[in-house]
Amino acid sequence: MTILIRDIKRIGTGDATRTSIRERKVEAETISIGRRKGSDIQIDALSIQLDHAEISVPSEGDALLRLHGNATALADGRVVTNGKSVIKPGTILRLGPVQITVENNTVDETITLAVESVETRTEAISRDDEDAVFATRSVLPSKRIISWMSALIVLGFFLALPILADRSPAHPIVKASPVQADVSWNSGELSLLHSNLKNDCASCHVNAFEAVTDDTCLSCHTDLERHAEPLDLKKAERPVEGFNAFLTKTSEAFGRPADRCSSCHIEHNASSHIIKSSDAICSDCHAELDKRLPNTDIMNVSDFGTDHPEFRPYVIVAPALAQPLTQRISLDLIPKGNSGLKFPHDLHMADNNAVAKMANTLPGRYGFDDGVTCDDCHSEEAGGALFEPVRMEQDCAMCHSLTFEIEADGYERTLRHGEPDEVIASMRDFYDAKALANIRDTATDSRTRRRPGAAAEIRNSNRRELAFKRSEEVTIGKVDAIFSEGGACYDCHEIERPVDIRTMDFKVLPISVADSFYRRSPFNHEVHEIEGVECSSCHAAETSASSSDILLPKIAVCRDCHIGQASWKAGGDIAAGKYPTNCLTCHGFHDGPHYKPQDGNP
């Protein structure tokens, strides 16, 4: 059955009255009437129940009005209560402030319900009357009184009581107080790093109602380094303008100066880390830094993904045993290191050469089942930031023998890996002892007759002298061999040969292998050990033919997985599947445990 509901609204009075009509059709045999939202005919009046009535229009027969509960209505001026009432075309229903006229359309077999509001201020409760009845102001004090009372409560519990508790903790009012004065000013729990101080507020808050000073922090955190001079830091800051400048001045006036430890380290804030991690804390100075510090050699940076210079590792340019000379060189310039070693990675990592065949003969003992790989020589430290030094005895000797002589019975004489002077001395002692062992002392040999006098002693002395000369010649040849091409030392070390090899003054260049290319930004390999990421994903060792190659990935390689905070927040394709990286992901403001300053090399 189709029921046409015609909503009629009249605006104005007398001749200026305007009528607005809106029609809507309902395909149903029953329509609902009430104050509930969603009723077919919703009447917004307190005199109408949520589910007040319903009109049923069967396919055959007269329409019926059914009232719910204690609801009432007027039908042609007659009061209708519970039960069902027949309503015929032309019937006028009155439900609260609304009049519904029933009209029958015999053409298309529909029933029309004309709904019109006939409420006047004398006939129903107005909206202002409803507010007056149900508003809280009918039973509460005025807004002004409530405001003053609230202000006094705040001042009493959160200002007067804390001051009283600080000055007279044993005061009866303090003891009887339902709140603890210190807790009322506490903005949150302490961080895990300072959790042991949660019951000792005075260890940081020396004076009541005064900000924690840097001296208080430095009383525990000693030997901290700054990554720049305080004066340079002040110059590098962007000027504070407008409302922020007003806030800064106001904060300083209340004993909270800027550039304190707590400017970056936030305590009593459980929703945040103790160290601010927003890029803004760094980019406020480092973006366009050269404009405020024209003499600085620090490059501008504001976002890792879009505005960051190419990496500049510390490269060894002059090896030395104690303090090798290093220099920061951009990877764009393809820097070359100087470690004093010869080590072609491509030769050792190939899968079809002599090295690979040798490795295939040692799988059970040394684990070369899949050839020579990076972790066969490079072992991470416990923390994952650095690597253990590569040692000849445990990492190289399995393939690189230090044998310099094989005895007749097959026994191998090996050198001790160490200083050239020690190596040469060991070889000289060996060949001297071997030469003397073949000389028979006729002066003390009772099996042979000897001439009286000193002839035997002279003859034995001559034999020993000749043996030493021959031993020296053998030693020179053997030493020259190990320090020449194909020799045990020559294959791995840079050798400085003497002008006259008879002096055996061979020198080995100092070994200086960088354990950290980024002193202030130690790279943690452990957190990058994820499926599908191999060493070769970042380090091109398999194609490196020289140990002077700096096998570090450029920034473009890192950007395949990492993106700056600003770019990540902007979203889009550039940030899809990438890890948001802020300045503190790689850098620390204070020098970390792996930072090793050198003279002239900060």
C-alpha positions as a Python dict, from the first residue, in 0.01 Angstrom:
ca = {
    (1, 'M'): (0, 0, 0),
    (2, 'T'): (124, 348, -84),
    (3, 'I'): (84, 618, 178),
    (4, 'L'): (156, 978, 75),
    (5, 'I'): (269, 1202, 362),
    (6, 'R'): (234, 1572, 285),
    (7, 'D'): (421, 1799, 528),
    (8, 'I'): (267, 2148, 533),
    (9, 'K'): (439, 2449, 690),
    (10, 'R'): (291, 2797, 704),
    (11, 'I'): (520, 3092, 759),
    (12, 'G'): (386, 3434, 856),
    (13, 'T'): (34, 3554, 941),
    (14, 'G'): (-258, 3713, 756),
    (15, 'D'): (-206, 3811, 395),
    (16, 'A'): (171, 3761, 426),
    (17, 'T'): (134, 3392, 498),
    (18, 'R'): (353, 3164, 282),
    (19, 'T'): (292, 2792, 257),
    (20, 'S'): (564, 2525, 210),
    (21, 'I'): (457, 2173, 107),
    (22, 'R'): (684, 1868, 89),
    (23, 'E'): (554, 1525, -9),
    (24, 'R'): (706, 1182, 45),
    (25, 'K'): (576, 832, -22),
    (26, 'V'): (593, 536, 214),
    (27, 'E'): (543, 187, 76),
    (28, 'A'): (397, 15, 382),
    (29, 'E'): (70, -78, 544),
    (30, 'T'): (162, 83, 878),
    (31, 'I'): (332, 414, 961),
    (32, 'S'): (462, 515, 1302),
    (33, 'I'): (398, 842, 1484),
    (34, 'G'): (599, 963, 1783),
    (35, 'R'): (884, 1168, 1924),
    (36, 'R'): (1144, 899, 1851),
    (37, 'K'): (1394, 982, 1579),
    (38, 'G'): (1318, 764, 1280),
    (39, 'S'): (940, 768, 1317),
    (40, 'D'): (754, 805, 988),
    (41, 'I'): (585, 1112, 1132),
    (42, 'Q'): (811, 1262, 1399),
    (43, 'I'): (654, 1514, 1635),
    (44, 'D'): (907, 1707, 1845),
    (45, 'A'): (697, 1786, 2152),
    (46, 'L'): (716, 1671, 2512),
    (47, 'S'): (343, 1590, 2514),
    (48, 'I'): (406, 1318, 2255),
    (49, 'Q'): (546, 983, 2362),
    (50, 'L'): (848, 825, 2190),
    (51, 'D'): (615, 569, 2028),
    (52, 'H'): (281, 748, 2042),
    (53, 'A'): (61, 591, 1776),
    (54, 'E'): (50, 417, 1441),
    (55, 'I'): (-190, 427, 1145),
    (56, 'S'): (-259, 100, 966),
    (57, 'V'): (-384, 109, 608),
    (58, 'P'): (-484, -242, 494),
    (59, 'S'): (-523, -322, 126),
    (60, 'E'): (-896, -356, 184),
    (61, 'G'): (-1112, -182, 438),
    (62, 'D'): (-1082, 139, 639),
    (63, 'A'): (-767, 283, 796),
    (64, 'L'): (-717, 228, 1167),
    (65, 'L'): (-558, 449, 1435),
    (66, 'R'): (-389, 260, 1720),
    (67, 'L'): (-255, 445, 2029),
    (68, 'H'): (24, 304, 2246),
    (69, 'G'): (10, 293, 2626),
    (70, 'N'): (-156, 598, 2782),
    (71, 'A'): (-131, 809, 2466),
    (72, 'T'): (-433, 1019, 2363),
    (73, 'A'): (-544, 1196, 2048),
    (74, 'L'): (-838, 1389, 1907),
    (75, 'A'): (-1034, 1256, 1609),
    (76, 'D'): (-1268, 1520, 1469),
    (77, 'G'): (-1266, 1684, 1813),
    (78, 'R'): (-1344, 1358, 1991),
    (79, 'V'): (-1100, 1225, 2249),
    (80, 'V'): (-951, 889, 2151),
    (81, 'T'): (-758, 684, 2406),
    (82, 'N'): (-635, 326, 2383),
    (83, 'G'): (-750, 63, 2141),
    (84, 'K'): (-813, 96, 1771),
    (85, 'S'): (-1028, 359, 1603),
    (86, 'V'): (-1148, 363, 1246),
    (87, 'I'): (-1055, 674, 1055),
    (88, 'K'): (-1221, 754, 726),
    (89, 'P'): (-1123, 1005, 455),
    (90, 'G'): (-1183, 1356, 580),
    (91, 'T'): (-1103, 1270, 943),
    (92, 'I'): (-889, 1531, 1120),
    (93, 'L'): (-655, 1394, 1385),
    (94, 'R'): (-489, 1611, 1648),
    (95, 'L'): (-177, 1480, 1824),
    (96, 'G'): (-24, 1744, 2046),
    (97, 'P'): (78, 2046, 1835),
    (98, 'V'): (24, 1861, 1503),
    (99, 'Q'): (-289, 1818, 1293),
    (100, 'I'): (-315, 1522, 1050),
    (101, 'T'): (-589, 1527, 785),
    (102, 'V'): (-676, 1194, 621),
    (103, 'E'): (-740, 1223, 246),
    (104, 'N'): (-835, 935, 13),
    (105, 'N'): (-711, 934, -347),
    (106, 'T'): (-929, 693, -539),
    (107, 'V'): (-739, 739, -865),
    (108, 'D'): (-417, 555, -774),
    (109, 'E'): (-545, 386, -458),
    (110, 'T'): (-330, 580, -214),
    (111, 'I'): (-405, 747, 115),
    (112, 'T'): (-272, 1097, 177),
    (113, 'L'): (-191, 1222, 528),
    (114, 'A'): (-159, 1599, 540),
    (115, 'V'): (58, 1687, 840),
    (116, 'E'): (49, 2048, 963),
    (117, 'S'): (172, 2212, 1282),
    (118, 'V'): (-106, 2417, 1446),
    (119, 'E'): (76, 2491, 1773),
    (120, 'T'): (61, 2838, 1930),
    (121, 'R'): (225, 2966, 2248),
    (122, 'T'): (-109, 2936, 2425),
    (123, 'E'): (-163, 2580, 2313),
    (124, 'A'): (172, 2407, 2397),
    (125, 'I'): (490, 2436, 2596),
    (126, 'S'): (749, 2654, 2419),
    (127, 'R'): (1121, 2569, 2381),
    (128, 'D'): (1210, 2840, 2632),
    (129, 'D'): (970, 2683, 2881),
    (130, 'E'): (1136, 2343, 2833),
    (131, 'D'): (1480, 2495, 2897),
    (132, 'A'): (1351, 2665, 3209),
    (133, 'V'): (1211, 2340, 3343),
    (134, 'F'): (1500, 2106, 3263),
    (135, 'A'): (1811, 2336, 3277),
    (136, 'T'): (2059, 2288, 3567),
    (137, 'R'): (2054, 2658, 3646),
    (138, 'S'): (1721, 2612, 3816),
    (139, 'V'): (1891, 2426, 4103),
    (140, 'L'): (2255, 2547, 4087),
    (141, 'P'): (2414, 2874, 4189),
    (142, 'S'): (2487, 3132, 3922),
    (143, 'K'): (2780, 3093, 3681),
    (144, 'R'): (2970, 3371, 3854),
    (145, 'I'): (2943, 3207, 4194),
    (146, 'I'): (3048, 2870, 4051),
    (147, 'S'): (3351, 3033, 3883),
    (148, 'W'): (3467, 3198, 4203),
    (149, 'M'): (3416, 2879, 4403),
    (150, 'S'): (3616, 2677, 4149),
    (151, 'A'): (3897, 2931, 4152),
    (152, 'L'): (3917, 2923, 4531),
    (153, 'I'): (3925, 2540, 4532),
    (154, 'V'): (4207, 2534, 4276),
    (155, 'L'): (4407, 2795, 4467),
    (156, 'G'): (4353, 2613, 4795),
    (157, 'F'): (4437, 2257, 4688),
    (158, 'F'): (4697, 2323, 4418),
    (159, 'L'): (4877, 2635, 4543),
    (160, 'A'): (4818, 2711, 4909),
    (161, 'L'): (4827, 2347, 5021),
    (162, 'P'): (5152, 2261, 4831),
    (163, 'I'): (5322, 2572, 4972),
    (164, 'L'): (5206, 2480, 5322),
    (165, 'A'): (5321, 2121, 5271),
    (166, 'D'): (5665, 2238, 5158),
    (167, 'R'): (5714, 2475, 5451),
    (168, 'S'): (5530, 2279, 5724),
    (169, 'P'): (5494, 1913, 5624),
    (170, 'A'): (5370, 1822, 5975),
    (171, 'H'): (5089, 2081, 5973),
    (172, 'P'): (4748, 1929, 6070),
    (173, 'I'): (4585, 2065, 5753),
    (174, 'V'): (4848, 1893, 5541),
    (175, 'K'): (4801, 1564, 5725),
    (176, 'A'): (4422, 1587, 5702),
    (177, 'S'): (4428, 1682, 5334),
    (178, 'P'): (4263, 1428, 5100),
    (179, 'V'): (4532, 1493, 4838),
    (180, 'Q'): (4912, 1477, 4848),
    (181, 'A'): (5057, 1817, 4769),
    (182, 'D'): (5351, 1690, 4561),
    (183, 'V'): (5134, 1461, 4353),
    (184, 'S'): (4899, 1742, 4259),
    (185, 'W'): (5184, 1912, 4071),
    (186, 'N'): (5320, 1592, 3919),
    (187, 'S'): (5244, 1579, 3546),
    (188, 'G'): (5320, 1207, 3510),
    (189, 'E'): (5539, 913, 3598),
    (190, 'L'): (5918, 930, 3574),
    (191, 'S'): (6092, 761, 3286),
    (192, 'L'): (6242, 416, 3334),
    (193, 'L'): (6592, 568, 3345),
    (194, 'H'): (6501, 779, 3651),
    (195, 'S'): (6244, 549, 3808),
    (196, 'N'): (6470, 493, 4109),
    (197, 'L'): (6420, 860, 4203),
    (198, 'K'): (6039, 854, 4211),
    (199, 'N'): (6030, 884, 4592),
    (200, 'D'): (6313, 1137, 4611),
    (201, 'C'): (6184, 1455, 4446),
    (202, 'A'): (6446, 1671, 4618),
    (203, 'S'): (6728, 1497, 4431),
    (204, 'C'): (6631, 1700, 4121),
    (205, 'H'): (6394, 1967, 4252),
    (206, 'V'): (6637, 2136, 4489),
    (207, 'N'): (6421, 2441, 4563),
    (208, 'A'): (6044, 2440, 4566),
    (209, 'F'): (5872, 2611, 4271),
    (210, 'E'): (6203, 2648, 4085),
    (211, 'A'): (6293, 2477, 3758),
    (212, 'V'): (6550, 2198, 3760),
    (213, 'T'): (6887, 2347, 3667),
    (214, 'D'): (7163, 2206, 3448),
    (215, 'D'): (7393, 2190, 3750),
    (216, 'T'): (7155, 1941, 3909),
    (217, 'C'): (7164, 1718, 3600),
    (218, 'L'): (7542, 1740, 3570),
    (219, 'S'): (7590, 1638, 3932),
    (220, 'C'): (7510, 1282, 3820),
    (221, 'H'): (7569, 1291, 3445),
    (222, 'T'): (7939, 1372, 3441),
    (223, 'D'): (8183, 1380, 3149),
    (224, 'L'): (7917, 1472, 2895),
    (225, 'E'): (8035, 1628, 2571),
    (226, 'R'): (7849, 1883, 2363),
    (227, 'H'): (7847, 1841, 1990),
    (228, 'A'): (7919, 2212, 1942),
    (229, 'E'): (8047, 2507, 2138),
    (230, 'P'): (7768, 2677, 2337),
    (231, 'L'): (7838, 3011, 2165),
    (232, 'D'): (7810, 2849, 1821),
    (233, 'L'): (7489, 2679, 1926),
    (234, 'K'): (7343, 3013, 2027),
    (235, 'K'): (7438, 3171, 1694),
    (236, 'A'): (7303, 2876, 1498),
    (237, 'E'): (6955, 2897, 1649),
    (238, 'R'): (6678, 3045, 1440),
    (239, 'P'): (6553, 3377, 1578),
    (240, 'V'): (6238, 3338, 1786),
    (241, 'E'): (5968, 3580, 1676),
    (242, 'G'): (5608, 3668, 1745),
    (243, 'F'): (5410, 3484, 2009),
    (244, 'N'): (5688, 3226, 2058),
    (245, 'A'): (5924, 3506, 2157),
    (246, 'F'): (5669, 3623, 2415),
    (247, 'L'): (5642, 3270, 2555),
    (248, 'T'): (6021, 3242, 2575),
    (249, 'K'): (6052, 3570, 2766),
    (250, 'T'): (5769, 3474, 2997),
    (251, 'S'): (5928, 3135, 3067),
    (252, 'E'): (6262, 3298, 3147),
    (253, 'A'): (6090, 3546, 3378),
    (254, 'F'): (5948, 3256, 3581),
    (255, 'G'): (6288, 3088, 3620),
    (256, 'R'): (6269, 2856, 3318),
    (257, 'P'): (6547, 2970, 3083),
    (258, 'A'): (6586, 2821, 2736),
    (259, 'D'): (6872, 2591, 2629),
    (260, 'R'): (6855, 2377, 2940),
    (261, 'C'): (6897, 2000, 2964),
    (262, 'S'): (6520, 1975, 3010),
    (263, 'S'): (6467, 2156, 2680),
    (264, 'C'): (6544, 1824, 2511),
    (265, 'H'): (6498, 1573, 2795),
    (266, 'I'): (6136, 1563, 2910),
    (267, 'E'): (6052, 1397, 3240),
    (268, 'H'): (5715, 1320, 3401),
    (269, 'N'): (5568, 1251, 3059),
    (270, 'A'): (5466, 889, 3023),
    (271, 'S'): (5337, 942, 2666),
    (272, 'S'): (5682, 1040, 2537),
    (273, 'H'): (6043, 929, 2558),
    (274, 'I'): (6282, 1117, 2783),
    (275, 'I'): (6464, 1241, 2470),
    (276, 'K'): (6274, 1447, 2219),
    (277, 'S'): (6286, 1269, 1884),
    (278, 'S'): (6132, 1528, 1655),
    (279, 'D'): (6352, 1640, 1366),
    (280, 'A'): (6264, 2000, 1451),
    (281, 'I'): (6495, 1993, 1753),
    (282, 'C'): (6789, 1955, 1511),
    (283, 'S'): (6662, 2119, 1193),
    (284, 'D'): (6585, 2442, 1378),
    (285, 'C'): (6962, 2499, 1373),
    (286, 'H'): (7095, 2280, 1093),
    (287, 'A'): (6856, 2390, 818),
    (288, 'E'): (7030, 2680, 637),
    (289, 'L'): (7304, 2667, 899),
    (290, 'D'): (7559, 2834, 670),
    (291, 'K'): (7354, 3155, 675),
    (292, 'R'): (7390, 3193, 1053),
    (293, 'L'): (7740, 3038, 1083),
    (294, 'P'): (7915, 3133, 758),
    (295, 'N'): (8250, 2988, 870),
    (296, 'T'): (8119, 2642, 958),
    (297, 'D'): (8213, 2333, 760),
    (298, 'I'): (7894, 2155, 871),
    (299, 'M'): (7655, 2106, 582),
    (300, 'N'): (7289, 2204, 584),
    (301, 'V'): (7035, 1933, 661),
    (302, 'S'): (6667, 1938, 746),
    (303, 'D'): (6526, 1599, 645),
    (304, 'F'): (6694, 1263, 577),
    (305, 'G'): (6477, 1185, 278),
    (306, 'T'): (6500, 1517, 92),
    (307, 'D'): (6771, 1741, 238),
    (308, 'H'): (7074, 1553, 365),
    (309, 'P'): (7431, 1561, 227),
    (310, 'E'): (7608, 1251, 103),
    (311, 'F'): (7775, 1048, 377),
    (312, 'R'): (8128, 1156, 471),
    (313, 'P'): (8308, 873, 650),
    (314, 'Y'): (8643, 902, 827),
    (315, 'V'): (8893, 750, 585),
    (316, 'I'): (9251, 653, 681),
    (317, 'V'): (9483, 848, 452),
    (318, 'A'): (9811, 770, 638),
    (319, 'P'): (9839, 445, 837),
    (320, 'A'): (10006, 439, 1177),
    (321, 'L'): (10010, 198, 1468),
    (322, 'A'): (9895, 450, 1730),
    (323, 'Q'): (9696, 729, 1563),
    (324, 'P'): (9648, 693, 1188),
    (325, 'L'): (9565, 1015, 1006),
    (326, 'T'): (9204, 1024, 899),
    (327, 'Q'): (9003, 1261, 686),
    (328, 'R'): (8631, 1302, 624),
    (329, 'I'): (8565, 1248, 255),
    (330, 'S'): (8229, 1238, 78),
    (331, 'L'): (8137, 908, -84),
    (332, 'D'): (8057, 1107, -398),
    (333, 'L'): (8434, 1152, -440),
    (334, 'I'): (8491, 772, -429),
    (335, 'P'): (8753, 789, -151),
    (336, 'K'): (9034, 537, -117),
    (337, 'G'): (9159, 414, 219),
    (338, 'N'): (9509, 318, 320),
    (339, 'S'): (9508, 27, 562),
    (340, 'G'): (9849, -115, 474),
    (341, 'L'): (9686, -445, 374),
    (342, 'K'): (9630, -622, 45),
    (343, 'F'): (9294, -791, 40),
    (344, 'P'): (9091, -831, -281),
    (345, 'H'): (8739, -918, -172),
    (346, 'D'): (8636, -1033, -519),
    (347, 'L'): (8913, -1295, -525),
    (348, 'H'): (8812, -1440, -189),
    (349, 'M'): (8436, -1438, -256),
    (350, 'A'): (8437, -1583, -610),
    (351, 'D'): (8270, -1922, -648),
    (352, 'N'): (8479, -2068, -931),
    (353, 'N'): (8847, -1992, -864),
    (354, 'A'): (9130, -2148, -664),
    (355, 'V'): (9013, -1986, -341),
    (356, 'A'): (8668, -2140, -382),
    (357, 'K'): (8820, -2480, -456),
    (358, 'M'): (9038, -2457, -146),
    (359, 'A'): (8737, -2360, 63),
    (360, 'N'): (8548, -2661, -69),
    (361, 'T'): (8816, -2885, 78),
    (362, 'L'): (8760, -2742, 429),
    (363, 'P'): (8381, -2748, 483),
    (364, 'G'): (8370, -2981, 779),
    (365, 'R'): (8642, -2812, 981),
    (366, 'Y'): (8576, -2445, 908),
    (367, 'G'): (8218, -2440, 779),
    (368, 'F'): (8284, -2337, 418),
    (369, 'D'): (7983, -2530, 290),
    (370, 'D'): (7867, -2238, 75),
    (371, 'G'): (8208, -2094, -7),
    (372, 'V'): (8370, -1794, 160),
    (373, 'T'): (8109, -1551, 293),
    (374, 'C'): (8132, -1228, 488),
    (375, 'D'): (8061, -1378, 829),
    (376, 'D'): (8347, -1628, 790),
    (377, 'C'): (8587, -1343, 868),
    (378, 'H'): (8373, -1064, 1014),
    (379, 'S'): (8211, -1128, 1353),
    (380, 'E'): (7986, -875, 1522),
    (381, 'E'): (8053, -751, 1871),
    (382, 'A'): (7792, -825, 2134),
    (383, 'G'): (7619, -490, 2086),
    (384, 'G'): (7602, -518, 1708),
    (385, 'A'): (7748, -172, 1648),
    (386, 'L'): (8107, -274, 1565),
    (387, 'F'): (8292, -584, 1448),
    (388, 'E'): (8560, -788, 1615),
    (389, 'P'): (8907, -730, 1462),
    (390, 'V'): (9010, -980, 1195),
    (391, 'R'): (9303, -1182, 1333),
    (392, 'M'): (9556, -1376, 1132),
    (393, 'E'): (9567, -1674, 1365),
    (394, 'Q'): (9193, -1739, 1381),
    (395, 'D'): (9062, -1596, 1054),
    (396, 'C'): (9339, -1627, 793),
    (397, 'A'): (9584, -1902, 895),
    (398, 'M'): (9345, -2179, 790),
    (399, 'C'): (9423, -2090, 428),
    (400, 'H'): (9731, -1866, 446),
    (401, 'S'): (10021, -2071, 582),
    (402, 'L'): (10323, -1910, 748),
    (403, 'T'): (10545, -2214, 678),
    (404, 'F'): (10898, -2119, 571),
    (405, 'E'): (11074, -2459, 591),
    (406, 'I'): (10967, -2824, 567),
    (407, 'E'): (11197, -3074, 740),
    (408, 'A'): (11305, -3403, 585),
    (409, 'D'): (11054, -3586, 802),
    (410, 'G'): (10771, -3358, 681),
    (411, 'Y'): (10759, -3136, 990),
    (412, 'E'): (10663, -2777, 897),
    (413, 'R'): (10850, -2487, 1048),
    (414, 'T'): (10620, -2183, 1076),
    (415, 'L'): (10677, -1819, 1151),
    (416, 'R'): (10517, -1632, 1435),
    (417, 'H'): (10291, -1360, 1300),
    (418, 'G'): (10436, -1034, 1427),
    (419, 'E'): (10699, -765, 1368),
    (420, 'P'): (10945, -814, 1076),
    (421, 'D'): (11247, -794, 1311),
    (422, 'E'): (11106, -1076, 1518),
    (423, 'V'): (11033, -1284, 1208),
    (424, 'I'): (11384, -1235, 1070),
    (425, 'A'): (11543, -1312, 1409),
    (426, 'S'): (11344, -1635, 1434),
    (427, 'M'): (11456, -1746, 1088),
    (428, 'R'): (11822, -1658, 1159),
    (429, 'D'): (11817, -1856, 1484),
    (430, 'F'): (11665, -2156, 1308),
    (431, 'Y'): (11919, -2171, 1024),
    (432, 'D'): (12213, -2100, 1258),
    (433, 'A'): (12109, -2388, 1483),
    (434, 'K'): (12061, -2615, 1184),
    (435, 'A'): (12411, -2530, 1047),
    (436, 'L'): (12583, -2588, 1381),
    (437, 'A'): (12409, -2921, 1428),
    (438, 'N'): (12603, -3062, 1131),
    (439, 'I'): (12949, -2969, 1275),
    (440, 'R'): (13132, -3234, 1479),
    (441, 'D'): (13366, -3097, 1746),
    (442, 'T'): (13696, -3289, 1686),
    (443, 'A'): (13860, -3125, 1988),
    (444, 'T'): (13637, -3318, 2226),
    (445, 'D'): (13564, -3623, 2014),
    (446, 'S'): (13730, -3921, 2189),
    (447, 'R'): (13667, -4155, 1898),
    (448, 'T'): (13933, -3993, 1676),
    (449, 'R'): (14299, -3920, 1733),
    (450, 'R'): (14400, -3559, 1713),
    (451, 'R'): (14725, -3377, 1689),
    (452, 'P'): (14850, -3219, 2004),
    (453, 'G'): (14828, -2843, 2039),
    (454, 'A'): (14558, -2593, 1927),
    (455, 'A'): (14512, -2725, 1571),
    (456, 'A'): (14180, -2897, 1650),
    (457, 'E'): (14033, -2591, 1814),
    (458, 'I'): (14136, -2375, 1516),
    (459, 'R'): (13984, -2624, 1275),
    (460, 'N'): (13653, -2636, 1467),
    (461, 'S'): (13645, -2255, 1483),
    (462, 'N'): (13691, -2236, 1109),
    (463, 'R'): (13409, -2485, 1055),
    (464, 'R'): (13169, -2289, 1273),
    (465, 'E'): (13260, -1964, 1099),
    (466, 'L'): (13199, -2123, 762),
    (467, 'A'): (12870, -2268, 886),
    (468, 'F'): (12755, -1925, 1005),
    (469, 'K'): (12842, -1773, 666),
    (470, 'R'): (12642, -2040, 486),
    (471, 'S'): (12356, -1996, 736),
    (472, 'E'): (12356, -1621, 672),
    (473, 'E'): (12331, -1676, 298),
    (474, 'V'): (12043, -1921, 342),
    (475, 'T'): (11867, -1682, 582),
    (476, 'I'): (11900, -1389, 342),
    (477, 'G'): (11748, -1595, 61),
    (478, 'K'): (11461, -1724, 275),
    (479, 'V'): (11383, -1379, 418),
    (480, 'D'): (11391, -1225, 72),
    (481, 'A'): (11149, -1494, -44),
    (482, 'I'): (10884, -1432, 222),
    (483, 'F'): (10898, -1055, 163),
    (484, 'S'): (10886, -1090, -218),
    (485, 'E'): (10598, -1162, -453),
    (486, 'G'): (10444, -1498, -370),
    (487, 'G'): (10586, -1492, -17),
    (488, 'A'): (10389, -1533, 302),
    (489, 'C'): (10425, -1167, 404),
    (490, 'Y'): (10415, -1009, 60),
    (491, 'D'): (10073, -1149, -31),
    (492, 'C'): (9895, -958, 248),
    (493, 'H'): (10119, -668, 352),
    (494, 'E'): (10269, -362, 191),
    (495, 'I'): (10646, -420, 203),
    (496, 'E'): (10924, -162, 205),
    (497, 'R'): (11234, -332, 66),
    (498, 'P'): (11591, -227, 160),
    (499, 'V'): (11836, -108, -104),
    (500, 'D'): (12074, -391, -9),
    (501, 'I'): (11884, -709, 81),
    (502, 'R'): (12190, -838, 271),
    (503, 'T'): (12096, -594, 548),
    (504, 'M'): (11757, -772, 570),
    (505, 'D'): (11610, -437, 676),
    (506, 'F'): (11262, -521, 543),
    (507, 'K'): (10977, -305, 670),
    (508, 'V'): (10605, -375, 682),
    (509, 'L'): (10375, -73, 658),
    (510, 'P'): (10165, -24, 974),
    (511, 'I'): (9824, -188, 969),
    (512, 'S'): (9544, 61, 1027),
    (513, 'V'): (9198, -86, 977),
    (514, 'A'): (8907, 147, 1054),
    (515, 'D'): (8670, -5, 1307),
    (516, 'S'): (8424, 282, 1276),
    (517, 'F'): (8384, 510, 976),
    (518, 'Y'): (8116, 722, 1146),
    (519, 'R'): (8239, 811, 1494),
    (520, 'R'): (7930, 1001, 1601),
    (521, 'S'): (7688, 775, 1415),
    (522, 'P'): (7769, 410, 1493),
    (523, 'F'): (7574, 178, 1265),
    (524, 'N'): (7396, -112, 1433),
    (525, 'H'): (7413, -417, 1207),
    (526, 'E'): (7212, -630, 1447),
    (527, 'V'): (6884, -443, 1388),
    (528, 'H'): (6932, -478, 1010),
    (529, 'E'): (6948, -858, 1022),
    (530, 'I'): (6616, -917, 849),
    (531, 'E'): (6510, -1175, 595),
    (532, 'G'): (6619, -1099, 241),
    (533, 'V'): (6884, -845, 340),
    (534, 'E'): (7236, -975, 275),
    (535, 'C'): (7568, -801, 332),
    (536, 'S'): (7594, -754, -44),
    (537, 'S'): (7264, -563, -39),
    (538, 'C'): (7457, -266, 98),
    (539, 'H'): (7828, -351, 58),
    (540, 'A'): (7966, -421, -291),
    (541, 'A'): (8242, -650, -162),
    (542, 'E'): (8201, -911, -436),
    (543, 'T'): (8321, -663, -701),
    (544, 'S'): (8601, -500, -500),
    (545, 'A'): (8952, -585, -622),
    (546, 'S'): (9144, -367, -377),
    (547, 'S'): (9152, -325, 0),
    (548, 'S'): (9165, 51, -56),
    (549, 'D'): (8800, 48, -166),
    (550, 'I'): (8563, 202, 90),
    (551, 'L'): (8280, -49, 79),
    (552, 'L'): (8016, 174, 238),
    (553, 'P'): (7667, 229, 93),
    (554, 'K'): (7579, 575, -29),
    (555, 'I'): (7279, 760, 106),
    (556, 'A'): (7066, 653, -192),
    (557, 'V'): (7093, 291, -76),
    (558, 'C'): (6969, 382, 273),
    (559, 'R'): (6681, 581, 125),
    (560, 'D'): (6548, 264, -35),
    (561, 'C'): (6422, 169, 313),
    (562, 'H'): (6447, 487, 523),
    (563, 'I'): (6268, 819, 481),
    (564, 'G'): (6273, 1142, 677),
    (565, 'Q'): (6004, 1230, 926),
    (566, 'A'): (5862, 1518, 723),
    (567, 'S'): (5836, 1309, 405),
    (568, 'W'): (5684, 1018, 595),
    (569, 'K'): (5418, 1237, 753),
    (570, 'A'): (5335, 1381, 411),
    (571, 'G'): (5269, 1025, 294),
    (572, 'G'): (5212, 929, -69),
    (573, 'D'): (5413, 695, -290),
    (574, 'I'): (5745, 830, -163),
    (575, 'A'): (5669, 706, 190),
    (576, 'A'): (5505, 375, 101),
    (577, 'G'): (5671, 82, 277),
    (578, 'K'): (5955, 291, 423),
    (579, 'Y'): (6073, 334, 780),
    (580, 'P'): (6039, 685, 928),
    (581, 'T'): (6385, 805, 1029),
    (582, 'N'): (6462, 1105, 1245),
    (583, 'C'): (6795, 1264, 1328),
    (584, 'L'): (6838, 1064, 1650),
    (585, 'T'): (6806, 736, 1460),
    (586, 'C'): (7168, 779, 1352),
    (587, 'H'): (7305, 1074, 1548),
    (588, 'G'): (7344, 1148, 1916),
    (589, 'F'): (7381, 1498, 2055),
    (590, 'H'): (7633, 1390, 2316),
    (591, 'D'): (7932, 1191, 2194),
    (592, 'G'): (7851, 822, 2217),
    (593, 'P'): (8063, 533, 2352),
    (594, 'H'): (8220, 463, 2011),
    (595, 'Y'): (8338, 817, 1945),
    (596, 'K'): (8718, 840, 1942),
    (597, 'P'): (8848, 1195, 1902),
    (598, 'Q'): (9195, 1247, 1757),
    (599, 'D'): (9428, 1543, 1733),
    (600, 'G'): (9310, 1751, 1443),
    (601, 'N'): (9036, 1497, 1366),
    (602, 'P'): (8725, 1582, 1572),
}
